[in-house]
């Protein structure tokens, strides 16, 4: 008494929205939303020391990413790092006590702004970005250099 609708070989795997297409669609919508948001985003200023600028340059060249992407990734990493450890950003040893004088301007994506709001760092944007750059530099550049 076999039923053909229970036989895996007869099931229709060409559903309307397979999981991979759903995921790709979600990514495309997210990217489109971020592009629209970044076009409407207010430009912000970040302050770096010369040493922090060098760290940022090493990260951008080693990862082959733009400064904007690395800065947004640094902020996202701070968000991830502090949430997993249940810490505040200013409790991290990488948190800067003073800011540099070199100014860099960029427009942040809506997702990055949201993370800054959740971290309560919208008024300390430079501090958050510098903390993330220091964390990423320590993990990606210094550890690799020490292993070599």
Secondary structure as GFF3:
##gff-version 3
##sequence-region A 1 148
A	DSSP	three_ten_helix	4	6	.	.	.	ID=ss1
A	DSSP	three_ten_helix	8	10	.	.	.	ID=ss2
A	DSSP	alpha_helix	19	40	.	.	.	ID=ss3
A	DSSP	beta_strand	43	48	.	.	.	ID=ss4
A	DSSP	alpha_helix	50	63	.	.	.	ID=ss5
A	DSSP	alpha_helix	67	85	.	.	.	ID=ss6
A	DSSP	three_ten_helix	89	91	.	.	.	ID=ss7
A	DSSP	beta_strand	102	107	.	.	.	ID=ss8
A	DSSP	alpha_helix	110	119	.	.	.	ID=ss9
A	DSSP	alpha_helix	125	136	.	.	.	ID=ss10
A	DSSP	pi_helix	137	142	.	.	.	ID=ss11
A	DSSP	alpha_helix	143	147	.	.	.	ID=ss12
###
